[in-house]
Amino acid sequence: MKYLAFIISLFVTSTIFGQEVVELPSASTKVVVKLAFKNGSICDPEGKEGLTNLTASVLAETGSDQYTKSEINDLFYPMAATYSTFTDKEMTTITFQVHIDFLDEFYEIFRGVLLNPTFAQSDFERVKSNMEVYVKEVIKASSDEEFSKKALEEQLFSGTGYEHMKEGTISGLASITREDVINHYKNYFTRNNVVIGIAGKYTSSLLEKIKSDVNKLADIDPAIPTLGEVKMPDGIRVQLIPKPNNLGTAIFTGYPIDINRASADWPAMAVINSYLGEHRKSYSKLYKLIREQRSMNYGDYTYIEWYEAAGSNQLPLTGFPRSQNYFAIWIRPVQTAISLTSQYPELDGIKIGHAHFAIRMALMEVERVKNEGLTQEEFDLTKQFLRSYMNLFVQTPAKQLGFLMDAKFYGLENYIDYMNEAVAQLTLEEVNAAAAKYLQVENMYITMITDQAEAEPLKESLLKNAPSPMTYSNVVKESLGEEIFEVDKKAEVFPMNVKSVEVIPTTDLFDE
C-alpha cells in the first residue's frame, strides 16, 4: 500500500494546446495511454441514438490509411498490445496498452487509426449489425440483471439526454449511415474536448508525439447538449417486463439524487451506501437480510452512481463520470412462483414468488436507516472497511490513471486520496444526517424482469399493497430462528406508495 500511495502521489497535470494532460510515471514496463473525450451518448442526435458509441466501436474495429483491421491485429499479436474504446453517457475513452519494448512500433501503427481511420464500409456494417443484435435481442435475453438496469434508466431519465442506453435504440441504429459515423468522429472527437492520460515507464518523446498528434484532430469546439431536468417520480412507479418460464425476478430500483463525487455529502453517502449494500460484499446489511439469513438469491446491493457491468466486475471500472446520479437498489434475481413450485411440493398453489417480499424487505431497511441512522459501532466498522477497500480500486497503473482522469470531470485532483481523507474525518452525526437527507422510499422507479405467468398477479398485489408473506421450503423454514419470522411479519405488510404498475412486453423496450 505504501508503494501504491507513492506511485499515485507522483501524478502530474499540465495543459498543452488547451488539453489537460495527466501523467503517472512509474516503473511499470507497460505503458497505458487514455484519451478521454467529453462526448458520450448524450451527444447522439435525435433519431440516431447510439451514434457516439457506434462511432467509437467502429474506430476500434477499423483500419487506417496504411493497414486493414486484420493486418493491424496480425501486427499487434506478437506485441501483446491492445487498444479499445469505451462510451458512457458523457465520456468516450480510447485506451491503448503496450510493453515499452514495442512502444515506438506500436504507436506508429495506432496513430494511423487515430488520425486517419478508414471507417471501411465492411467494418461499419459488421459493427453496426452486432450492435443492432445487441439492442434487439442480446440485452433482453442474456442477462435479466443488466436488462433491468437499462430498462430502469430509460424510465428514470425519460425526456433527457440519458434516456436511451449508450448502445442506442432499434430505430436510431437503423438510421445511422457510414457518413454519419465519419462526420461524428470529425465533429466530436476533436482536439478541443479531450484529456490526455499516460502512465508507466514512458519517454518524454512519446508524450510529445501524442500531444502533437492529438492536436492534428479537428479544431472544433463540439456543441455538447445539456442533460435536461431529471424529475423525481410521484410515488412508486413499477414496470413489470414478463418473459416466458422465467425462473427468477430481477429487480432494480432508482430515484435521482443531486450529488456527485465533488459534493460535500458524497463521502457520507458513500459510507451509508457501503453499509447498506456495498457491491458484491457479504458484510453489507441487505446482503445479510435477504441472501444470508433467508437464502433468497445471490446478492443485494445499493449504489449512488452507475456501476458498469456489475454482474461481472467485482471492482468498479472507470470512464463513466456523470453529472446526474441516482440512488439504486439491485436485488439479484429471486425465485418466481414457477421456480418455487417446481422444486417444493409444499408450496404448490402460490401465484407470486419472492419479488414483492424482497423489495419490501429492502425498502423497510432503507427507511430504518433513514430514520434511525447507523450505530457508532456500525459507523466505525463501515468507515474502516471503506477506507481500506477503496485502495483496491487502483491496483494497476491503468486503474490509477482512469480514476485520476475521471476526477477531472468533477474538478477533483485525486479522487481516491480525497475520499480517504474525507471519510477519515467523517463523524457519525454527519453520516446519519446524510442518510436522513437523501434516503427515501416514497418516490422511485422499480423495474422487474419476471415470469409471464406472474406478471398480472404481481401487478395486482403491488397495486393493492396486499400482504406478501415470505414462502420458505420446509427445509429452509426448519433452520430459521423465531427472530427471522418476526421481521418477516413486519416486512410482508410494509406499506409501499405504489401509484402505477405497467406490464411492458420486451418488444416495447429500446425501440425508439
ChimeraX attribute file (.defattr): number of C-alpha atoms within 10 A of each C-alpha:
attribute: neighborCount
match mode: 1-to-1
recipient: residues
	/A:1	10
	/A:2	6
	/A:3	8
	/A:4	15
	/A:5	13
	/A:6	11
	/A:7	16
	/A:8	20
	/A:9	12
	/A:10	11
	/A:11	19
	/A:12	14
	/A:13	15
	/A:14	11
	/A:15	11
	/A:16	11
	/A:17	11
	/A:18	13
	/A:19	17
	/A:20	17
	/A:21	21
	/A:22	24
	/A:23	22
	/A:24	24
	/A:25	19
	/A:26	18
	/A:27	12
	/A:28	15
	/A:29	14
	/A:30	21
	/A:31	25
	/A:32	26
	/A:33	25
	/A:34	26
	/A:35	22
	/A:36	24
	/A:37	22
	/A:38	26
	/A:39	26
	/A:40	27
	/A:41	27
	/A:42	27
	/A:43	27
	/A:44	23
	/A:45	15
	/A:46	12
	/A:47	16
	/A:48	21
	/A:49	29
	/A:50	32
	/A:51	31
	/A:52	31
	/A:53	28
	/A:54	24
	/A:55	25
	/A:56	22
	/A:57	22
	/A:58	25
	/A:59	27
	/A:60	23
	/A:61	24
	/A:62	22
	/A:63	26
	/A:64	21
	/A:65	12
	/A:66	14
	/A:67	17
	/A:68	18
	/A:69	20
	/A:70	11
	/A:71	11
	/A:72	19
	/A:73	16
	/A:74	11
	/A:75	16
	/A:76	18
	/A:77	10
	/A:78	9
	/A:79	16
	/A:80	12
	/A:81	18
	/A:82	16
	/A:83	16
	/A:84	15
	/A:85	21
	/A:86	18
	/A:87	26
	/A:88	23
	/A:89	27
	/A:90	24
	/A:91	25
	/A:92	24
	/A:93	25
	/A:94	21
	/A:95	20
	/A:96	20
	/A:97	21
	/A:98	22
	/A:99	19
	/A:100	19
	/A:101	12
	/A:102	16
	/A:103	18
	/A:104	13
	/A:105	13
	/A:106	21
	/A:107	16
	/A:108	11
	/A:109	18
	/A:110	20
	/A:111	16
	/A:112	17
	/A:113	24
	/A:114	19
	/A:115	17
	/A:116	14
	/A:117	24
	/A:118	22
	/A:119	23
	/A:120	18
	/A:121	12
	/A:122	11
	/A:123	21
	/A:124	21
	/A:125	15
	/A:126	13
	/A:127	18
	/A:128	23
	/A:129	13
	/A:130	11
	/A:131	22
	/A:132	20
	/A:133	12
	/A:134	17
	/A:135	20
	/A:136	17
	/A:137	13
	/A:138	14
	/A:139	18
	/A:140	22
	/A:141	13
	/A:142	11
	/A:143	13
	/A:144	23
	/A:145	23
	/A:146	19
	/A:147	23
	/A:148	27
	/A:149	24
	/A:150	22
	/A:151	25
	/A:152	25
	/A:153	21
	/A:154	18
	/A:155	19
	/A:156	25
	/A:157	21
	/A:158	16
	/A:159	15
	/A:160	16
	/A:161	24
	/A:162	24
	/A:163	24
	/A:164	27
	/A:165	22
	/A:166	22
	/A:167	23
	/A:168	28
	/A:169	23
	/A:170	21
	/A:171	16
	/A:172	22
	/A:173	23
	/A:174	16
	/A:175	12
	/A:176	17
	/A:177	15
	/A:178	18
	/A:179	11
	/A:180	15
	/A:181	21
	/A:182	16
	/A:183	12
	/A:184	21
	/A:185	20
	/A:186	16
	/A:187	17
	/A:188	24
	/A:189	28
	/A:190	22
	/A:191	23
	/A:192	20
	/A:193	21
	/A:194	23
	/A:195	23
	/A:196	25
	/A:197	24
	/A:198	28
	/A:199	27
	/A:200	23
	/A:201	17
	/A:202	23
	/A:203	12
	/A:204	9
	/A:205	9
	/A:206	14
	/A:207	17
	/A:208	11
	/A:209	14
	/A:210	18
	/A:211	17
	/A:212	13
	/A:213	15
	/A:214	23
	/A:215	18
	/A:216	13
	/A:217	19
	/A:218	16
	/A:219	14
	/A:220	14
	/A:221	13
	/A:222	18
	/A:223	10
	/A:224	15
	/A:225	13
	/A:226	10
	/A:227	18
	/A:228	12
	/A:229	12
	/A:230	21
	/A:231	14
	/A:232	15
	/A:233	17
	/A:234	14
	/A:235	16
	/A:236	20
	/A:237	20
	/A:238	23
	/A:239	21
	/A:240	26
	/A:241	26
	/A:242	21
	/A:243	20
	/A:244	10
	/A:245	14
	/A:246	20
	/A:247	19
	/A:248	24
	/A:249	30
	/A:250	27
	/A:251	28
	/A:252	28
	/A:253	25
	/A:254	28
	/A:255	27
	/A:256	22
	/A:257	18
	/A:258	12
	/A:259	18
	/A:260	19
	/A:261	24
	/A:262	16
	/A:263	10
	/A:264	11
	/A:265	18
	/A:266	19
	/A:267	26
	/A:268	24
	/A:269	24
	/A:270	23
	/A:271	26
	/A:272	28
	/A:273	23
	/A:274	23
	/A:275	25
	/A:276	25
	/A:277	24
	/A:278	23
	/A:279	23
	/A:280	19
	/A:281	16
	/A:282	17
	/A:283	16
	/A:284	21
	/A:285	22
	/A:286	28
	/A:287	28
	/A:288	18
	/A:289	20
	/A:290	22
	/A:291	20
	/A:292	16
	/A:293	14
	/A:294	18
	/A:295	15
	/A:296	22
	/A:297	19
	/A:298	15
	/A:299	24
	/A:300	29
	/A:301	25
	/A:302	27
	/A:303	22
	/A:304	23
	/A:305	21
	/A:306	17
	/A:307	15
	/A:308	16
	/A:309	13
	/A:310	17
	/A:311	13
	/A:312	8
	/A:313	12
	/A:314	12
	/A:315	17
	/A:316	17
	/A:317	16
	/A:318	21
	/A:319	23
	/A:320	22
	/A:321	23
	/A:322	19
	/A:323	15
	/A:324	18
	/A:325	20
	/A:326	21
	/A:327	21
	/A:328	25
	/A:329	25
	/A:330	24
	/A:331	28
	/A:332	22
	/A:333	25
	/A:334	27
	/A:335	22
	/A:336	24
	/A:337	25
	/A:338	22
	/A:339	16
	/A:340	24
	/A:341	18
	/A:342	11
	/A:343	11
	/A:344	13
	/A:345	11
	/A:346	13
	/A:347	16
	/A:348	13
	/A:349	10
	/A:350	14
	/A:351	17
	/A:352	25
	/A:353	27
	/A:354	22
	/A:355	25
	/A:356	24
	/A:357	23
	/A:358	27
	/A:359	22
	/A:360	21
	/A:361	21
	/A:362	25
	/A:363	21
	/A:364	19
	/A:365	17
	/A:366	23
	/A:367	17
	/A:368	16
	/A:369	20
	/A:370	21
	/A:371	16
	/A:372	12
	/A:373	21
	/A:374	21
	/A:375	11
	/A:376	12
	/A:377	10
	/A:378	12
	/A:379	21
	/A:380	16
	/A:381	11
	/A:382	22
	/A:383	26
	/A:384	13
	/A:385	15
	/A:386	19
	/A:387	19
	/A:388	12
	/A:389	12
	/A:390	17
	/A:391	16
	/A:392	14
	/A:393	17
	/A:394	21
	/A:395	12
	/A:396	13
	/A:397	23
	/A:398	24
	/A:399	18
	/A:400	23
	/A:401	26
	/A:402	26
	/A:403	22
	/A:404	25
	/A:405	29
	/A:406	23
	/A:407	20
	/A:408	17
	/A:409	19
	/A:410	16
	/A:411	11
	/A:412	14
	/A:413	19
	/A:414	19
	/A:415	20
	/A:416	20
	/A:417	15
	/A:418	16
	/A:419	20
	/A:420	18
	/A:421	12
	/A:422	15
	/A:423	19
	/A:424	15
	/A:425	11
	/A:426	16
	/A:427	15
	/A:428	18
	/A:429	14
	/A:430	15
	/A:431	23
	/A:432	22
	/A:433	17
	/A:434	21
	/A:435	26
	/A:436	17
	/A:437	13
	/A:438	15
	/A:439	19
	/A:440	18
	/A:441	20
	/A:442	16
	/A:443	19
	/A:444	23
	/A:445	24
	/A:446	26
	/A:447	26
	/A:448	28
	/A:449	28
	/A:450	29
	/A:451	26
	/A:452	17
	/A:453	18
	/A:454	23
	/A:455	23
	/A:456	18
	/A:457	11
	/A:458	23
	/A:459	20
	/A:460	12
	/A:461	15
	/A:462	21
	/A:463	15
	/A:464	11
	/A:465	17
	/A:466	16
	/A:467	17
	/A:468	23
	/A:469	17
	/A:470	18
	/A:471	17
	/A:472	18
	/A:473	14
	/A:474	12
	/A:475	9
	/A:476	11
	/A:477	14
	/A:478	9
	/A:479	10
	/A:480	13
	/A:481	10
	/A:482	10
	/A:483	8
	/A:484	13
	/A:485	13
	/A:486	10
	/A:487	12
	/A:488	19
	/A:489	14
	/A:490	15
	/A:491	24
	/A:492	21
	/A:493	16
	/A:494	19
	/A:495	17
	/A:496	20
	/A:497	17
	/A:498	20
	/A:499	14
	/A:500	15
	/A:501	19
	/A:502	14
	/A:503	16
	/A:504	14
	/A:505	12
	/A:506	19
	/A:507	11
	/A:508	9
	/A:509	18
	/A:510	22
	/A:511	15
	/A:512	15
